[in-house]
Amino acid sequence: MAGTETNTGSVASFNRKGINLTDEGKYAAAIAAFTSALAIGERLPGLLFNRAEAERLSGDFEAAKRDLDEALTLAPAEPDYIHALGLLAYDEDDFVTADARFDEALALKPDHPQAWNDKGIIQFRKDAYRAARSCFEKAVAADPELQEGWFNLADTYKELGMKAERAAALQTLADLGGRSDDERFEE
């Protein structure tokens, strides 16, 4: 029993270390930490997902896809893993696949704020501002503290000429501690 507790603690320790290193932008070290965690214990889908995120951010899309595919075989109905496959497709400029993956994630979790936000980004890129607005509004409704969602919503309101709504979105963003001094917001 003590050996199991040690291994579990080590897995958790390596996982925390990997998450912290990913947050610091030290992707190679993060990948190594997640790999160490996976070598100690069973292939947990959360560890694979975390390593895939570090791999994606490092630009190793093939490794990230392999880890996400494996995570999905272990937890096939996990919307965050499906959303992450959408991010991979987006990073590879495959917006059709990305949008389809975001839709899959939303079918499993209709209030997934990041999936709504990322779907909105695709709509915005297509100049489909009304559709983007709907997505961003759903994102901030699902997570009222999603700064990126408020930023994107304000940007979309600007494109739609909705000055009062834009001002309100920018105020919410400021209240959350976000910055709106991006050049896109210059008059």
Phi, psi and omega per residue, in radians:
M1 nan -0.706 -3.115
A2 -1.106 -0.654 3.118
G3 -1.101 -0.678 3.112
T4 -1.123 -0.752 3.136
E5 -1.109 -0.695 3.117
T6 -1.100 -0.805 3.140
N7 -1.105 -0.749 3.123
T8 -1.072 -0.788 3.107
G9 -1.074 -0.702 3.129
S10 -1.161 -0.720 3.103
V11 -1.060 -0.823 -3.141
A12 -1.105 -0.691 -3.141
S13 -1.121 -0.817 3.108
F14 -1.121 -0.658 3.119
N15 -1.100 -0.842 3.110
R16 -1.039 -0.758 3.126
K17 -1.060 -0.777 3.135
G18 -1.099 -0.720 3.109
I19 -1.092 -0.804 3.135
N20 -1.085 -0.747 3.131
L21 -1.149 -0.649 3.074
T22 -1.090 -0.796 3.123
D23 -1.051 -0.548 3.136
E24 -1.471 -0.068 -3.134
G25 1.412 0.265 3.132
K26 -1.721 1.292 -2.943
Y27 -1.200 -0.706 -3.139
A28 -1.083 -0.763 3.114
A29 -1.168 -0.644 3.107
A30 -1.121 -0.797 3.125
I31 -1.037 -0.736 3.117
A32 -1.093 -0.706 3.133
A33 -1.132 -0.789 3.115
F34 -1.125 -0.660 3.116
T35 -1.114 -0.686 3.080
S36 -1.100 -0.739 3.114
A37 -1.080 -0.741 -3.133
L38 -1.182 -0.548 3.140
A39 -1.247 -0.478 -3.110
I40 -1.324 -0.798 -2.995
G41 -2.158 -2.819 -3.138
E42 -1.248 2.891 -3.111
R43 -1.415 1.547 -3.121
L44 -1.413 2.341 -3.096
P45 -1.057 -0.594 3.125
G46 -1.116 -0.666 3.085
L47 -1.163 -0.738 3.104
L48 -1.081 -0.727 3.106
F49 -1.080 -0.799 -3.134
N50 -1.111 -0.738 3.115
R51 -1.154 -0.673 3.123
A52 -1.053 -0.672 3.123
E53 -1.115 -0.766 3.100
A54 -1.114 -0.698 3.112
E55 -1.130 -0.750 3.129
R56 -1.066 -0.815 -3.112
L57 -1.165 -0.460 3.096
S58 -1.420 -0.185 -3.132
G59 1.680 0.023 3.118
D60 -1.554 1.326 -3.053
F61 -1.153 -0.611 -3.134
E62 -1.126 -0.786 3.127
A63 -1.131 -0.715 3.131
A64 -1.079 -0.746 3.137
K65 -1.125 -0.720 3.105
R66 -1.043 -0.806 -3.131
D67 -1.148 -0.704 3.123
L68 -1.176 -0.699 3.094
D69 -1.063 -0.730 3.113
E70 -1.161 -0.739 3.106
A71 -1.032 -0.696 -3.135
L72 -1.238 -0.465 3.045
T73 -1.215 -0.524 3.135
L74 -1.479 -0.505 -3.127
A75 -2.477 1.329 -2.964
P76 -1.156 -0.313 -3.091
A77 -1.932 0.522 -3.124
E78 -1.599 1.899 -3.067
P79 -1.097 -0.533 3.132
D80 -1.150 -0.607 3.134
Y81 -1.239 -0.686 3.109
I82 -1.172 -0.733 3.075
H83 -1.020 -0.742 3.141
A84 -1.085 -0.621 3.042
L85 -1.119 -0.599 3.050
G86 -1.120 -0.705 3.096
L87 -1.104 -0.680 3.075
L88 -1.062 -0.812 3.122
A89 -1.072 -0.729 3.114
Y90 -1.052 -0.800 3.140
D91 -1.055 -0.472 3.127
E92 -1.665 0.259 3.121
D93 1.062 0.465 3.051
D94 -1.768 1.413 -3.015
F95 -1.271 -0.467 3.100
V96 -1.157 -0.840 3.114
T97 -1.149 -0.724 3.127
A98 -1.022 -0.833 -3.129
D99 -1.071 -0.715 3.123
A100 -1.120 -0.701 3.115
R101 -1.154 -0.702 3.109
F102 -1.101 -0.691 3.085
D103 -1.086 -0.714 3.111
E104 -1.072 -0.776 3.131
A105 -1.098 -0.707 -3.133
L106 -1.216 -0.516 3.081
A107 -1.136 -0.578 3.117
L108 -1.468 -0.550 -3.112
K109 -2.481 1.532 -3.036
P110 -1.072 -0.302 3.130
D111 -1.879 0.620 -3.140
H112 -1.412 1.743 -2.991
P113 -1.072 -0.723 -3.094
Q114 -1.213 -0.621 3.096
A115 -1.137 -0.728 3.077
W116 -1.090 -0.758 -3.129
N117 -1.084 -0.820 -3.102
D118 -1.190 -0.616 3.039
K119 -1.102 -0.698 3.093
G120 -1.087 -0.670 3.112
I121 -1.064 -0.733 3.105
I122 -1.093 -0.775 3.121
Q123 -1.080 -0.742 3.129
F124 -1.051 -0.771 3.132
R125 -1.068 -0.483 3.109
K126 -1.540 0.119 -3.077
D127 1.074 0.423 3.069
A128 -1.644 1.260 -2.961
Y129 -1.166 -0.597 3.111
R130 -1.157 -0.743 3.090
A131 -1.141 -0.710 3.105
A132 -1.075 -0.772 3.125
R133 -0.986 -0.810 3.140
S134 -1.037 -0.761 -3.137
C135 -1.136 -0.817 -3.115
F136 -1.156 -0.640 3.092
E137 -1.117 -0.659 3.090
K138 -1.196 -0.626 3.125
A139 -1.091 -0.833 -3.100
V140 -1.337 -0.400 3.029
A141 -1.205 -0.662 3.135
A142 -1.287 -0.578 3.109
D143 -2.480 1.594 -3.086
P144 -1.079 -0.197 3.117
E145 -1.776 0.195 -3.132
L146 -1.342 1.632 -3.066
Q147 -1.021 -0.747 3.132
E148 -1.036 -0.665 3.113
G149 -1.117 -0.770 3.112
W150 -1.139 -0.697 3.103
F151 -1.056 -0.861 -3.125
N152 -1.147 -0.651 3.122
L153 -1.130 -0.758 3.108
A154 -1.069 -0.738 3.109
D155 -1.064 -0.715 3.136
T156 -1.201 -0.751 3.070
Y157 -1.003 -0.672 3.106
K158 -1.047 -0.805 -3.132
E159 -1.113 -0.522 -3.133
L160 -1.564 -0.005 3.130
G161 1.255 0.417 -3.101
M162 -1.681 1.398 -2.997
K163 -1.118 -0.799 -3.106
A164 -1.138 -0.735 3.128
E165 -1.161 -0.670 3.107
R166 -1.079 -0.812 -3.139
A167 -1.063 -0.720 3.128
A168 -1.135 -0.722 3.117
A169 -1.132 -0.724 3.113
L170 -1.136 -0.643 3.103
Q171 -1.141 -0.745 3.098
T172 -1.076 -0.759 3.108
L173 -1.029 -0.807 3.125
A174 -1.097 -0.720 3.123
D175 -1.074 -0.518 3.122
L176 -1.470 -0.053 -3.138
G177 1.599 0.130 3.134
G178 -1.440 2.823 -3.138
R179 -1.851 2.413 3.112
S180 -2.142 0.481 -3.094
D181 -1.594 0.366 3.091
D182 -1.149 2.565 -3.112
E183 -1.027 -0.414 3.133
R184 -1.148 -0.304 -3.089
F185 -1.706 0.024 3.087
E186 -1.225 2.456 3.126
E187 -1.382 nan nan
